[in-house]
Amino acid sequence: MAWIALIIAGIFEWGWPLGLKLGLSEQGLRWGWLSFSLVSMLGSGTLLLIAQRTIPMGTAYAVWTGIGAVGAFVIGLLVFSEPATLARLFFVGLIVVGIVGLKLASS
């Protein structure tokens, strides 16, 4: 259950940078997207709190931020046409390896 909460918390982490990116336009603040960011932060933090009840804090935090970082990276590629250079893909791959390694090491 804790690992499922942690994975979902990491997925919620994708929402707040997306909401912040879309929360300001040339016309000003976009309150819907900013609210989406706040809800994502609250959901993410709450689920991290639950996960840390059984998963060590350092492991949970590293996995949580890693899932968030990889997800934000993929959203950047798919939604905002950010560059998918070999170097960027390689280093994000290292984050994925770290996440998997921490999961395997904590079992």
N, CA, C and O atoms as CSV, one atom per row, in Angstrom:
chain,resi,resn,atom,element,x,y,z
A,1,MET,N,N,0.812,-1.199,0.000
A,1,MET,CA,C,0.000,0.000,0.000
A,1,MET,C,C,0.860,1.270,0.000
A,1,MET,O,O,0.546,2.236,-0.696
A,2,ALA,N,N,1.939,1.264,0.780
A,2,ALA,CA,C,2.792,2.455,0.866
A,2,ALA,C,C,3.435,2.768,-0.481
A,2,ALA,O,O,3.531,3.932,-0.868
A,3,TRP,N,N,3.873,1.738,-1.190
A,3,TRP,CA,C,4.509,1.978,-2.488
A,3,TRP,C,C,3.498,2.478,-3.514
A,3,TRP,O,O,3.833,3.297,-4.370
A,4,ILE,N,N,2.271,1.991,-3.431
A,4,ILE,CA,C,1.228,2.490,-4.340
A,4,ILE,C,C,0.956,3.961,-4.042
A,4,ILE,O,O,0.842,4.773,-4.960
A,5,ALA,N,N,0.853,4.305,-2.752
A,5,ALA,CA,C,0.657,5.711,-2.368
A,5,ALA,C,C,1.814,6.567,-2.869
A,5,ALA,O,O,1.606,7.684,-3.343
A,6,LEU,N,N,3.026,6.044,-2.763
A,6,LEU,CA,C,4.201,6.797,-3.197
A,6,LEU,C,C,4.202,7.015,-4.709
A,6,LEU,O,O,4.536,8.102,-5.182
A,7,ILE,N,N,3.836,6.000,-5.454
A,7,ILE,CA,C,3.783,6.137,-6.917
A,7,ILE,C,C,2.717,7.155,-7.321
A,7,ILE,O,O,2.946,7.990,-8.197
A,8,ILE,N,N,1.554,7.081,-6.679
A,8,ILE,CA,C,0.491,8.040,-6.992
A,8,ILE,C,C,0.913,9.449,-6.571
A,8,ILE,O,O,0.613,10.421,-7.265
A,9,ALA,N,N,1.608,9.561,-5.436
A,9,ALA,CA,C,2.132,10.869,-5.009
A,9,ALA,C,C,3.074,11.424,-6.067
A,9,ALA,O,O,3.033,12.616,-6.374
A,10,GLY,N,N,3.927,10.562,-6.629
A,10,GLY,CA,C,4.833,10.995,-7.689
A,10,GLY,C,C,4.090,11.450,-8.929
A,10,GLY,O,O,4.508,12.395,-9.598
A,11,ILE,N,N,2.987,10.779,-9.241
A,11,ILE,CA,C,2.175,11.182,-10.394
A,11,ILE,C,C,1.524,12.540,-10.132
A,11,ILE,O,O,1.450,13.379,-11.030
A,12,PHE,N,N,1.051,12.756,-8.897
A,12,PHE,CA,C,0.517,14.076,-8.549
A,12,PHE,C,C,1.586,15.156,-8.706
A,12,PHE,O,O,1.266,16.311,-8.986
A,13,GLU,N,N,2.839,14.789,-8.529
A,13,GLU,CA,C,3.929,15.752,-8.692
A,13,GLU,C,C,3.984,16.317,-10.104
A,13,GLU,O,O,4.488,17.422,-10.305
A,14,TRP,N,N,3.477,15.585,-11.079
A,14,TRP,CA,C,3.475,16.078,-12.452
A,14,TRP,C,C,2.553,17.277,-12.600
A,14,TRP,O,O,2.775,18.134,-13.456
A,15,GLY,N,N,1.521,17.338,-11.770
A,15,GLY,CA,C,0.490,18.358,-11.928
A,15,GLY,C,C,0.920,19.755,-11.569
A,15,GLY,O,O,0.509,20.723,-12.210
A,16,TRP,N,N,1.750,19.869,-10.542
A,16,TRP,CA,C,2.026,21.250,-10.147
A,16,TRP,C,C,2.980,21.983,-11.079
A,16,TRP,O,O,2.749,23.171,-11.306
A,17,PRO,N,N,4.035,21.385,-11.643
A,17,PRO,CA,C,4.812,22.164,-12.613
A,17,PRO,C,C,4.016,22.448,-13.892
A,17,PRO,O,O,4.192,23.488,-14.526
A,18,LEU,N,N,3.137,21.508,-14.260
A,18,LEU,CA,C,2.284,21.743,-15.421
A,18,LEU,C,C,1.356,22.929,-15.164
A,18,LEU,O,O,1.217,23.813,-16.010
A,19,GLY,N,N,0.724,22.940,-13.992
A,19,GLY,CA,C,-0.168,24.040,-13.649
A,19,GLY,C,C,0.553,25.375,-13.565
A,19,GLY,O,O,0.018,26.407,-13.968
A,20,LEU,N,N,1.780,25.346,-13.034
A,20,LEU,CA,C,2.553,26.587,-12.968
A,20,LEU,C,C,2.956,27.063,-14.362
A,20,LEU,O,O,2.930,28.260,-14.647
A,21,LYS,N,N,3.325,26.132,-15.216
A,21,LYS,CA,C,3.717,26.491,-16.589
A,21,LYS,C,C,2.555,27.154,-17.326
A,21,LYS,O,O,2.734,28.128,-18.057
A,22,LEU,N,N,1.355,26.598,-17.111
A,22,LEU,CA,C,0.180,27.119,-17.812
A,22,LEU,C,C,-0.554,28.199,-17.013
A,22,LEU,O,O,-1.521,28.778,-17.506
A,23,GLY,N,N,-0.109,28.472,-15.798
A,23,GLY,CA,C,-0.812,29.388,-14.914
A,23,GLY,C,C,-0.561,30.858,-15.171
A,23,GLY,O,O,-1.202,31.710,-14.556
A,24,LEU,N,N,0.341,31.164,-16.052
A,24,LEU,CA,C,0.609,32.564,-16.379
A,24,LEU,C,C,0.694,32.688,-17.893
A,24,LEU,O,O,1.465,31.983,-18.544
A,25,SER,N,N,-0.089,33.573,-18.431
A,25,SER,CA,C,-0.076,33.800,-19.874
A,25,SER,C,C,0.153,35.283,-20.136
A,25,SER,O,O,0.297,36.076,-19.206
A,26,GLU,N,N,0.185,35.636,-21.384
A,26,GLU,CA,C,0.345,37.042,-21.762
A,26,GLU,C,C,-0.799,37.892,-21.208
A,26,GLU,O,O,-0.630,39.085,-20.954
A,27,GLN,N,N,-1.964,37.268,-21.024
A,27,GLN,CA,C,-3.137,37.989,-20.530
A,27,GLN,C,C,-3.177,38.068,-18.998
A,27,GLN,O,O,-4.018,38.770,-18.439
A,28,GLY,N,N,-2.287,37.363,-18.331
A,28,GLY,CA,C,-2.248,37.405,-16.868
A,28,GLY,C,C,-2.374,36.025,-16.245
A,28,GLY,O,O,-2.134,35.003,-16.887
A,29,LEU,N,N,-2.755,36.028,-14.982
A,29,LEU,CA,C,-2.860,34.766,-14.238
A,29,LEU,C,C,-4.053,33.956,-14.722
A,29,LEU,O,O,-5.110,34.496,-15.050
A,30,ARG,N,N,-3.853,32.648,-14.756
A,30,ARG,CA,C,-4.911,31.706,-15.120
A,30,ARG,C,C,-5.206,30.893,-13.868
A,30,ARG,O,O,-4.533,29.905,-13.575
A,31,TRP,N,N,-6.223,31.327,-13.138
A,31,TRP,CA,C,-6.498,30.795,-11.802
A,31,TRP,C,C,-6.853,29.312,-11.809
A,31,TRP,O,O,-6.572,28.614,-10.835
A,32,GLY,N,N,-7.452,28.825,-12.861
A,32,GLY,CA,C,-7.776,27.400,-12.936
A,32,GLY,C,C,-6.522,26.537,-12.892
A,32,GLY,O,O,-6.461,25.550,-12.159
A,33,TRP,N,N,-5.526,26.918,-13.678
A,33,TRP,CA,C,-4.268,26.163,-13.702
A,33,TRP,C,C,-3.492,26.321,-12.394
A,33,TRP,O,O,-2.862,25.374,-11.925
A,34,LEU,N,N,-3.539,27.509,-11.811
A,34,LEU,CA,C,-2.865,27.704,-10.530
A,34,LEU,C,C,-3.549,26.888,-9.431
A,34,LEU,O,O,-2.881,26.351,-8.547
A,35,SER,N,N,-4.863,26.798,-9.487
A,35,SER,CA,C,-5.599,25.955,-8.538
A,35,SER,C,C,-5.254,24.482,-8.744
A,35,SER,O,O,-5.113,23.725,-7.783
A,36,PHE,N,N,-5.121,24.093,-9.997
A,36,PHE,CA,C,-4.714,22.723,-10.316
A,36,PHE,C,C,-3.359,22.410,-9.682
A,36,PHE,O,O,-3.145,21.314,-9.163
A,37,SER,N,N,-2.451,23.378,-9.728
A,37,SER,CA,C,-1.145,23.204,-9.090
A,37,SER,C,C,-1.286,22.975,-7.597
A,37,SER,O,O,-0.673,22.066,-7.039
A,38,LEU,N,N,-2.092,23.798,-6.956
A,38,LEU,CA,C,-2.266,23.671,-5.502
A,38,LEU,C,C,-2.890,22.338,-5.108
A,38,LEU,O,O,-2.464,21.719,-4.133
A,39,VAL,N,N,-3.890,21.894,-5.855
A,39,VAL,CA,C,-4.516,20.593,-5.578
A,39,VAL,C,C,-3.502,19.474,-5.781
A,39,VAL,O,O,-3.458,18.524,-5.000
A,40,SER,N,N,-2.694,19.583,-6.821
A,40,SER,CA,C,-1.658,18.575,-7.082
A,40,SER,C,C,-0.645,18.528,-5.953
A,40,SER,O,O,-0.248,17.446,-5.520
A,41,MET,N,N,-0.221,19.696,-5.468
A,41,MET,CA,C,0.728,19.749,-4.352
A,41,MET,C,C,0.138,19.112,-3.100
A,41,MET,O,O,0.809,18.341,-2.415
A,42,LEU,N,N,-1.101,19.432,-2.807
A,42,LEU,CA,C,-1.757,18.894,-1.621
A,42,LEU,C,C,-1.897,17.375,-1.719
A,42,LEU,O,O,-1.601,16.659,-0.762
A,43,GLY,N,N,-2.345,16.890,-2.865
A,43,GLY,CA,C,-2.480,15.441,-3.051
A,43,GLY,C,C,-1.148,14.736,-2.966
A,43,GLY,O,O,-1.034,13.681,-2.341
A,44,SER,N,N,-0.145,15.313,-3.589
A,44,SER,CA,C,1.183,14.718,-3.590
A,44,SER,C,C,1.765,14.654,-2.183
A,44,SER,O,O,2.269,13.615,-1.756
A,45,GLY,N,N,1.690,15.766,-1.472
A,45,GLY,CA,C,2.227,15.800,-0.119
A,45,GLY,C,C,1.503,14.868,0.830
A,45,GLY,O,O,2.129,14.224,1.671
A,46,THR,N,N,0.195,14.793,0.703
A,46,THR,CA,C,-0.593,13.906,1.561
A,46,THR,C,C,-0.218,12.449,1.335
A,46,THR,O,O,-0.040,11.694,2.291
A,47,LEU,N,N,-0.099,12.058,0.089
A,47,LEU,CA,C,0.264,10.669,-0.212
A,47,LEU,C,C,1.708,10.366,0.184
A,47,LEU,O,O,2.008,9.247,0.601
A,48,LEU,N,N,2.601,11.341,0.060
A,48,LEU,CA,C,3.970,11.148,0.533
A,48,LEU,C,C,3.971,10.929,2.042
A,48,LEU,O,O,4.698,10.073,2.546
A,49,LEU,N,N,3.167,11.690,2.757
A,49,LEU,CA,C,3.034,11.525,4.196
A,49,LEU,C,C,2.614,10.097,4.547
A,49,LEU,O,O,3.169,9.486,5.461
A,50,ILE,N,N,1.642,9.579,3.822
A,50,ILE,CA,C,1.169,8.212,4.058
A,50,ILE,C,C,2.273,7.202,3.746
A,50,ILE,O,O,2.497,6.265,4.512
A,51,ALA,N,N,2.956,7.395,2.626
A,51,ALA,CA,C,4.006,6.454,2.222
A,51,ALA,C,C,5.150,6.409,3.220
A,51,ALA,O,O,5.715,5.345,3.472
A,52,GLN,N,N,5.497,7.562,3.791
A,52,GLN,CA,C,6.627,7.628,4.712
A,52,GLN,C,C,6.349,6.966,6.055
A,52,GLN,O,O,7.246,6.861,6.891
A,53,ARG,N,N,5.139,6.529,6.264
A,53,ARG,CA,C,4.852,5.810,7.504
A,53,ARG,C,C,5.576,4.476,7.527
A,53,ARG,O,O,5.909,3.972,8.600
A,54,THR,N,N,5.828,3.888,6.342
A,54,THR,CA,C,6.519,2.598,6.300
A,54,THR,C,C,7.776,2.602,5.430
A,54,THR,O,O,8.677,1.792,5.648
A,55,ILE,N,N,7.846,3.487,4.467
A,55,ILE,CA,C,9.033,3.573,3.610
A,55,ILE,C,C,9.982,4.580,4.238
A,55,ILE,O,O,9.541,5.654,4.649
A,56,PRO,N,N,11.277,4.267,4.328
A,56,PRO,CA,C,12.223,5.233,4.898
A,56,PRO,C,C,12.143,6.589,4.185
A,56,PRO,O,O,11.959,6.653,2.969
A,57,MET,N,N,12.283,7.656,4.953
A,57,MET,CA,C,12.112,9.006,4.432
A,57,MET,C,C,13.011,9.294,3.226
A,57,MET,O,O,12.540,9.824,2.220
A,58,GLY,N,N,14.281,8.956,3.318
A,58,GLY,CA,C,15.202,9.240,2.218
A,58,GLY,C,C,14.820,8.508,0.944
A,58,GLY,O,O,14.879,9.078,-0.145
A,59,THR,N,N,14.428,7.250,1.078
A,59,THR,CA,C,13.994,6.474,-0.081
A,59,THR,C,C,12.719,7.056,-0.664
A,59,THR,O,O,12.620,7.267,-1.873
A,60,ALA,N,N,11.739,7.316,0.202
A,60,ALA,CA,C,10.456,7.842,-0.266
A,60,ALA,C,C,10.644,9.172,-0.978
A,60,ALA,O,O,10.070,9.395,-2.044
A,61,TYR,N,N,11.443,10.053,-0.397
A,61,TYR,CA,C,11.636,11.373,-0.996
A,61,TYR,C,C,12.353,11.266,-2.344
A,61,TYR,O,O,11.968,11.932,-3.306
A,62,ALA,N,N,13.376,10.444,-2.414
A,62,ALA,CA,C,14.115,10.295,-3.673
A,62,ALA,C,C,13.226,9.717,-4.773
A,62,ALA,O,O,13.259,10.188,-5.910
A,63,VAL,N,N,12.440,8.706,-4.442
A,63,VAL,CA,C,11.548,8.100,-5.427
A,63,VAL,C,C,10.464,9.100,-5.836
A,63,VAL,O,O,10.155,9.231,-7.020
A,64,TRP,N,N,9.897,9.789,-4.876
A,64,TRP,CA,C,8.837,10.774,-5.119
A,64,TRP,C,C,9.312,11.873,-6.076
A,64,TRP,O,O,8.643,12.181,-7.062
A,65,THR,N,N,10.467,12.452,-5.773
A,65,THR,CA,C,10.978,13.509,-6.643
A,65,THR,C,C,11.420,12.955,-7.994
A,65,THR,O,O,11.300,13.630,-9.017
A,66,GLY,N,N,11.931,11.727,-7.995
A,66,GLY,CA,C,12.340,11.114,-9.255
A,66,GLY,C,C,11.163,10.886,-10.188
A,66,GLY,O,O,11.232,11.193,-11.378
A,67,ILE,N,N,10.065,10.337,-9.632
A,67,ILE,CA,C,8.861,10.134,-10.449
A,67,ILE,C,C,8.356,11.474,-10.957
A,67,ILE,O,O,7.966,11.597,-12.118
A,68,GLY,N,N,8.363,12.462,-10.099
A,68,GLY,CA,C,7.921,13.794,-10.509
A,68,GLY,C,C,8.794,14.382,-11.599
A,68,GLY,O,O,8.290,14.959,-12.563
A,69,ALA,N,N,10.100,14.236,-11.450
A,69,ALA,CA,C,11.030,14.793,-12.435
A,69,ALA,C,C,10.901,14.104,-13.786
A,69,ALA,O,O,10.871,14.765,-14.824
A,70,VAL,N,N,10.825,12.788,-13.774
A,70,VAL,CA,C,10.705,12.051,-15.036
A,70,VAL,C,C,9.375,12.377,-15.710
A,70,VAL,O,O,9.323,12.591,-16.921
A,71,GLY,N,N,8.304,12.414,-14.926
A,71,GLY,CA,C,6.994,12.739,-15.489
A,71,GLY,C,C,6.950,14.136,-16.076
A,71,GLY,O,O,6.421,14.338,-17.169
A,72,ALA,N,N,7.506,15.108,-15.353
A,72,ALA,CA,C,7.542,16.482,-15.864
A,72,ALA,C,C,8.374,16.554,-17.146
A,72,ALA,O,O,8.034,17.284,-18.077
A,73,PHE,N,N,9.456,15.796,-17.179
A,73,PHE,CA,C,10.296,15.744,-18.380
A,73,PHE,C,C,9.498,15.216,-19.575
A,73,PHE,O,O,9.541,15.796,-20.661
A,74,VAL,N,N,8.777,14.123,-19.371
A,74,VAL,CA,C,7.994,13.515,-20.460
A,74,VAL,C,C,6.879,14.458,-20.903
A,74,VAL,O,O,6.633,14.609,-22.100
A,75,ILE,N,N,6.203,15.094,-19.944
A,75,ILE,CA,C,5.165,16.067,-20.300
A,75,ILE,C,C,5.774,17.203,-21.120
A,75,ILE,O,O,5.172,17.660,-22.091
A,76,GLY,N,N,6.953,17.655,-20.735
A,76,GLY,CA,C,7.633,18.697,-21.496
A,76,GLY,C,C,7.887,18.274,-22.936
A,76,GLY,O,O,7.705,19.059,-23.867
A,77,LEU,N,N,8.309,17.027,-23.107
A,77,LEU,CA,C,8.551,16.520,-24.457
A,77,LEU,C,C,7.263,16.452,-25.263
A,77,LEU,O,O,7.206,16.920,-26.401
A,78,LEU,N,N,6.222,15.862,-24.660
A,78,LEU,CA,C,4.995,15.572,-25.399
A,78,LEU,C,C,4.087,16.783,-25.570
A,78,LEU,O,O,3.472,16.947,-26.624
A,79,VAL,N,N,3.996,17.625,-24.558
A,79,VAL,CA,C,3.037,18.736,-24.598
A,79,VAL,C,C,3.677,20.034,-25.087
A,79,VAL,O,O,3.051,20.802,-25.817
A,80,PHE,N,N,4.911,20.273,-24.688
A,80,PHE,CA,C,5.542,21.560,-24.988
A,80,PHE,C,C,6.659,21.460,-26.024
A,80,PHE,O,O,7.376,22.431,-26.264
A,81,SER,N,N,6.806,20.296,-26.630
A,81,SER,CA,C,7.801,20.082,-27.685
A,81,SER,C,C,9.210,20.476,-27.253
A,81,SER,O,O,9.976,21.043,-28.032
A,82,GLU,N,N,9.534,20.170,-26.011
A,82,GLU,CA,C,10.889,20.430,-25.524
A,82,GLU,C,C,11.856,19.468,-26.203
A,82,GLU,O,O,11.445,18.393,-26.641
A,83,PRO,N,N,13.127,19.829,-26.297
A,83,PRO,CA,C,14.074,19.000,-27.039
A,83,PRO,C,C,14.314,17.634,-26.388
A,83,PRO,O,O,14.463,17.522,-25.171
A,84,ALA,N,N,14.346,16.608,-27.230
A,84,ALA,CA,C,14.606,15.241,-26.771
A,84,ALA,C,C,15.994,14.837,-27.239
A,84,ALA,O,O,16.145,13.931,-28.059
A,85,THR,N,N,16.990,15.507,-26.719
A,85,THR,CA,C,18.358,15.184,-27.119
A,85,THR,C,C,18.796,13.879,-26.467
A,85,THR,O,O,18.238,13.450,-25.457
A,86,LEU,N,N,19.780,13.276,-27.053
A,86,LEU,CA,C,20.306,12.022,-26.519
A,86,LEU,C,C,20.820,12.213,-25.091
A,86,LEU,O,O,20.599,11.358,-24.234
A,87,ALA,N,N,21.493,13.310,-24.837
A,87,ALA,CA,C,22.026,13.567,-23.499
A,87,ALA,C,C,20.898,13.690,-22.475
A,87,ALA,O,O,20.983,13.110,-21.393
A,88,ARG,N,N,19.849,14.435,-22.802
A,88,ARG,CA,C,18.722,14.593,-21.867
A,88,ARG,C,C,18.064,13.243,-21.601
A,88,ARG,O,O,17.769,12.916,-20.452
A,89,LEU,N,N,17.834,12.466,-22.637
A,89,LEU,CA,C,17.213,11.148,-22.467
A,89,LEU,C,C,18.098,10.229,-21.626
A,89,LEU,O,O,17.598,9.485,-20.782
A,90,PHE,N,N,19.387,10.281,-21.852
A,90,PHE,CA,C,20.323,9.463,-21.084
A,90,PHE,C,C,20.245,9.787,-19.594
A,90,PHE,O,O,20.137,8.886,-18.762
A,91,PHE,N,N,20.300,11.063,-19.267
A,91,PHE,CA,C,20.325,11.442,-17.856
A,91,PHE,C,C,18.982,11.217,-17.170
A,91,PHE,O,O,18.950,10.901,-15.981
A,92,VAL,N,N,17.889,11.371,-17.880
A,92,VAL,CA,C,16.592,11.008,-17.295
A,92,VAL,C,C,16.536,9.494,-17.104
A,92,VAL,O,O,15.944,9.008,-16.140
A,93,GLY,N,N,17.148,8.754,-18.019
A,93,GLY,CA,C,17.239,7.302,-17.844
A,93,GLY,C,C,17.985,6.938,-16.574
A,93,GLY,O,O,17.635,5.962,-15.910
A,94,LEU,N,N,19.004,7.702,-16.228
A,94,LEU,CA,C,19.721,7.454,-14.974
A,94,LEU,C,C,18.814,7.674,-13.758
A,94,LEU,O,O,18.922,6.957,-12.763
A,95,ILE,N,N,17.923,8.663,-13.843
A,95,ILE,CA,C,16.966,8.872,-12.752
A,95,ILE,C,C,16.058,7.655,-12.618
A,95,ILE,O,O,15.792,7.194,-11.508
A,96,VAL,N,N,15.583,7.136,-13.748
A,96,VAL,CA,C,14.725,5.944,-13.722
A,96,VAL,C,C,15.472,4.764,-13.111
A,96,VAL,O,O,14.909,4.033,-12.296
A,97,VAL,N,N,16.716,4.572,-13.488
A,97,VAL,CA,C,17.523,3.494,-12.911
A,97,VAL,C,C,17.651,3.684,-11.404
A,97,VAL,O,O,17.582,2.711,-10.653
A,98,GLY,N,N,17.834,4.908,-10.957
A,98,GLY,CA,C,17.922,5.191,-9.524
A,98,GLY,C,C,16.633,4.863,-8.796
A,98,GLY,O,O,16.664,4.298,-7.702
A,99,ILE,N,N,15.491,5.212,-9.394
A,99,ILE,CA,C,14.199,4.906,-8.779
A,99,ILE,C,C,14.035,3.405,-8.625
A,99,ILE,O,O,13.687,2.913,-7.551
A,100,VAL,N,N,14.290,2.676,-9.717
A,100,VAL,CA,C,14.151,1.216,-9.676
A,100,VAL,C,C,15.138,0.628,-8.676
A,100,VAL,O,O,14.788,-0.279,-7.921
A,101,GLY,N,N,16.347,1.125,-8.663
A,101,GLY,CA,C,17.352,0.627,-7.717
A,101,GLY,C,C,16.937,0.839,-6.271
A,101,GLY,O,O,17.122,-0.046,-5.436
A,102,LEU,N,N,16.381,2.000,-5.969
A,102,LEU,CA,C,15.931,2.245,-4.599
A,102,LEU,C,C,14.778,1.322,-4.216
A,102,LEU,O,O,14.709,0.855,-3.079
A,103,LYS,N,N,13.882,1.061,-5.146
A,103,LYS,CA,C,12.782,0.134,-4.867
A,103,LYS,C,C,13.325,-1.258,-4.594
A,103,LYS,O,O,12.906,-1.910,-3.638
A,104,LEU,N,N,14.251,-1.717,-5.421
A,104,LEU,CA,C,14.813,-3.057,-5.247
A,104,LEU,C,C,15.627,-3.163,-3.963
A,104,LEU,O,O,15.595,-4.194,-3.292
A,105,ALA,N,N,16.348,-2.118,-3.624
A,105,ALA,CA,C,17.186,-2.130,-2.422
A,105,ALA,C,C,16.363,-2.061,-1.150
A,105,ALA,O,O,16.841,-2.453,-0.086
A,106,SER,N,N,15.142,-1.573,-1.239
A,106,SER,CA,C,14.327,-1.448,-0.027
A,106,SER,C,C,13.408,-2.634,0.193
A,106,SER,O,O,12.722,-2.700,1.212
A,107,SER,N,N,13.383,-3.568,-0.738
A,107,SER,CA,C,12.490,-4.742,-0.603
A,107,SER,C,C,13.021,-5.727,0.419
A,107,SER,O,O,12.401,-6.764,0.658
